[in-house]
Amino acid sequence: MADATLFHGIAVIIDDEITTEPKIRDIEKQIKDVGCHVIEMTAIPDAAALANFGGASFFIVDWNLRGKEMGELAGGEAVVVPTDLQQAQTAEVIGLLKDLRDVRFAPVFVFTNEAVDTIKNELREAELYDESDPSHILVVSKAEILEKGVFPVLAEWLQQAPSAYVLKRWESEYNKAKNALFRDFYAKSVHWPLIMKKTFEEDDVSPSVELGNLIGRNLLSRMTPYKFDLDSFDESPLKSLENDRENYKHVLMKVLEGERFLRNSQLDADSIGTGDIFKDGADYFVNIRPECDCIPRGGKSLDDVELYLLRGLKLGSAQLKEAYEPRYGLLRDRDTESIIFSIHEGITVSFKFKTLWIKKWSEYKDKRIGRLLPPFMTRLQQRFSAYLQRPGLTRVPPEALYEAAQASGAAPQDASGGTSANPSEPQTISTCLSTLWAVTKETVRRKLRWRQNSKKE
């Protein structure tokens, strides 16, 4: 639901005329009237100040942050601002918007007295604005905000941005869970981190890593189940996107990659993990070694840690088509492999179980492209474990599956239960067994009818 109260909290206004311009003072009053707090800044903040904005609910930024300077240079008269000066000012504001996005992903109002489309074009060139998806940057005039109100405009934007709604709802639950977690552990003992540190050290594992895992598990258990009301959102933009088959596929692949794969740029360079994926030429490798064994011990360095790698190959469209099971939306993989769909740049890789490659971190750390996430990595590990313990089975002769059906005159059925257009077409084992079972039942029924008829005679 598009509830603007999700954005109640701290607002940051960056405007060189915040203390003198009546319109911006009225906007500030709107924000304060609902109990929110405002941080006022008259110039672009430095990196140290930006780092403190991690808890801000939204930002308001004036596109022309040198309005006073321009007026003083002009002596109060209207002049044409030099192009170089305009470009320098635009670059400063764009740099600020990029920094804000990295520090705190939240809505940003950009105020302008220029044509809105002009500003949007500047942002589009800087890859900060996308026409196909509602941007987190709202380019509006101060007069429009005064007319509609800050929070009604936020609610209107939120109705078109379900991802922002999910973020704010999740964040609300996260903050509650975080407070409850540390309150509960504090009540148990103020020294609980040191107690757990001692335990981790006795197990010869990284206290920092394990403490982080402990906190993560406890947060997750306190946050579920989530309550997201997505039914009120307009689905027409999604339906419109679905009609553009190629573009929709492109978007789908990006979303699916985000679900299961974390790119190397988002990983700690000195962190080795289960699921790390490496690319060496045309080959892909995935580390299946448990987390606790990916930590250097006994005086060894990180470079000495050994990786347990499975080699994988990229699958082409024909191979994907052959492996796809439309009934369940899965890729059928054999006992000797695990197929991971849509990871790095949308590729699908089949990791083979036959050979385990042992390589040192120093040899492969520069080849890492990302990390496969649970439950996809968990399933791969489980399948590899089952492969190591697989028993050898005798073949099932094809005659045992087809002869009974042919003798009875029953045509083989396809997976959907219909008659196959080509009786000689190879059938799946499950289909063949189903056919055999149907024939067996029919044979039993005939014998029972024959016995009943014999008794009557």
RAVENWO-V71542 format. One line per field, one symbol per residue. phi: phi as a letter, one per 20 degrees, with the letter a starting at -180 (. if undefined). burial: # if it has 24 or more other ideal C-beta (glycine too) atoms within 12 Angstrom, else .. A space follows every 10 residues. Layout:
# RAVENWO-V71542
phi = ???
burial = ???
This chain:
# RAVENWO-V71542
phi = .fdfffefqd ddddbfdfec egfffffffg fffenedcde cdbffeffff feefdfeacc cefdecffff fffemndfce fggfffffff ffffffffff ffebebgced ebeefgffff fffffemdbc ffcgffddeb effffffeof fffffffffe cgffffgfff ffffffffff ffffffffaf egffffgfff ffelcfgfff ffffffffff feeeeecded feefefffff fffegfffff fgfffffffc bdfffddffd ddcfngdccc meedccedfg gfeedfcmnf egfefeeddd eccfeeffff ffefdffdmc dfdffebced eldflmfdcd eeefddedce gffcfedfdr cfdfefffff ffffffffdf eedffegfff edfffffenf egdefeneff fcgefgdfff ffffffffff ffffffffff fffffff
burial = .#.#.##### ########.. #.##..##.# #....#.### #..##....# ..#..##### #######..# .......... ........## .###.##.## #.######## ##......## .##....##. ...####### ##..#....# #.###.#### #####..##. ###...#... #...#..... .....#.... ....##..## #..##..##. .##....... .......... .......... #....##..# ##.#...... #########. ..#######. #..###.... ....###### #####....# .......... ###...#### ####.##### ###...#.#. #..##..### ###..##.## #.##..#... .......... ##..#....# .##....... ......#... ##..##..#. .......... .......
